[in-house]
């Protein structure tokens, strides 16, 4: 079985909070991430997914490679870290431009419909258990 790679970015503030995106149609929050396309580098996928899911565009040299992690039997997660600028507090300008077709309306629907800064303690209840477990193992 071929294992897919999902590439994601941890946007971290100095005060120890992480940027999370609300996954449309669910009760859960997640980091900006998505599948690596054929021929795409993990960094290229992380940069692209971050931009598609939040509108953020950081220079690739700001991405610190944290490496690949086991995530599911059929998927690994390759993570990067970007330290947010000191003045990056307001999330009102963030927008998701990546859409899926809504199963009821058939309308294009953003994958992410909200954004927040979360503490380590908040991750336990906001994220899916598998993602929370992984994020809480990392030093940020």
C-alpha positions in Angstrom: 0.0 0.0 0.0 1.3 3.4 -1.0 1.4 5.9 1.9 0.1 9.4 1.1 1.9 12.4 2.5 0.0 15.3 4.0 2.1 18.5 4.5 1.2 21.0 7.1 2.4 24.1 8.9 2.5 25.0 12.5 2.1 28.8 12.8 3.4 29.6 16.3 3.2 32.8 18.4 5.9 33.6 20.9 3.4 33.3 23.7 3.0 29.6 23.0 -0.2 29.5 20.9 -0.8 27.9 17.6 -2.9 28.8 14.6 -5.9 26.5 14.1 -8.4 26.4 11.3 -12.0 25.3 11.9 -12.9 22.5 9.5 -16.2 23.4 7.8 -19.1 21.1 8.8 -17.4 19.6 11.8 -16.8 20.4 15.5 -13.1 20.1 15.0 -10.2 22.4 14.3 -7.0 21.5 12.5 -3.7 22.9 11.3 -3.4 24.1 7.7 -2.4 21.0 5.8 -3.1 18.9 2.7 -1.9 16.2 0.4 1.3 16.6 -1.4 0.8 16.6 -5.2 2.9 14.3 -7.5 6.2 16.0 -8.2 5.7 18.5 -5.4 8.2 18.8 -2.5 7.0 18.6 1.1 7.9 22.3 1.5 6.1 23.3 -1.7 3.0 21.4 -0.6 3.1 23.1 2.9 3.5 26.6 1.4 0.6 25.9 -1.1 -1.7 24.4 1.5 -1.0 27.3 4.0 -1.9 29.8 1.3 -5.0 28.0 0.1 -6.4 27.4 3.6 -5.5 30.7 5.2 -4.4 33.2 2.6 -1.1 33.5 4.4 2.1 33.6 2.3 5.4 33.4 4.1 8.8 33.2 2.4 9.9 29.5 2.1 13.0 30.3 4.1 10.9 31.0 7.2 9.6 27.3 7.2 11.6 25.1 9.6 11.4 21.4 8.6 10.2 19.3 11.5 10.1 16.2 9.4 7.7 13.4 8.7 5.5 11.8 11.4 3.4 8.6 11.4 -0.2 9.8 11.3 -2.4 7.0 10.0 -1.8 3.6 8.5 -2.3 5.1 5.0 -0.9 8.6 5.6 2.1 10.3 7.0 2.3 13.9 8.0 5.2 16.1 7.1 5.3 19.2 9.3 6.9 22.6 9.1 7.0 25.4 11.6 6.8 29.1 11.0 7.2 31.6 13.8 4.5 34.3 13.4 5.5 37.9 13.3 5.1 39.7 16.7 2.3 41.9 15.3 0.3 39.0 13.9 -2.6 38.7 16.3 -5.7 39.6 14.3 -7.0 36.7 12.2 -9.9 38.6 10.6 -8.1 38.9 7.3 -7.5 35.1 6.9 -9.6 33.4 4.2 -9.8 29.9 2.8 -9.8 29.7 -1.0 -9.8 25.9 -1.1 -13.3 24.5 -1.7 -15.3 21.3 -1.8 -18.7 20.7 -3.2 -21.2 20.6 -0.4 -23.0 17.3 -0.2 -26.5 18.8 0.3 -26.4 22.1 -1.6 -23.9 21.2 -4.3 -22.3 24.6 -3.8 -18.6 25.3 -3.5 -17.8 25.4 0.2 -14.6 26.6 1.9 -12.7 23.7 3.6 -12.0 26.0 6.6 -14.5 28.5 7.9 -12.8 30.0 11.0 -9.5 30.7 12.6 -8.2 30.9 16.2 -5.1 31.0 18.3 -5.1 27.9 20.6 -3.0 27.0 23.7 -1.7 23.5 24.3 -4.6 22.8 26.7 -7.2 24.0 24.2 -5.8 21.6 21.5 -7.0 18.6 23.6 -10.6 19.6 23.0 -10.5 21.5 19.7 -8.6 19.0 17.5 -9.3 15.5 16.5 -7.7 13.1 19.0 -5.0 11.9 16.6 -4.0 15.5 15.6 -4.1 16.6 19.3 -1.8 13.7 20.3 0.7 14.6 17.7 0.7 18.3 18.3 1.1 17.8 22.1 4.2 15.6 21.6 6.0 18.4 19.8 7.9 21.1 21.5 6.4 24.5 20.7 
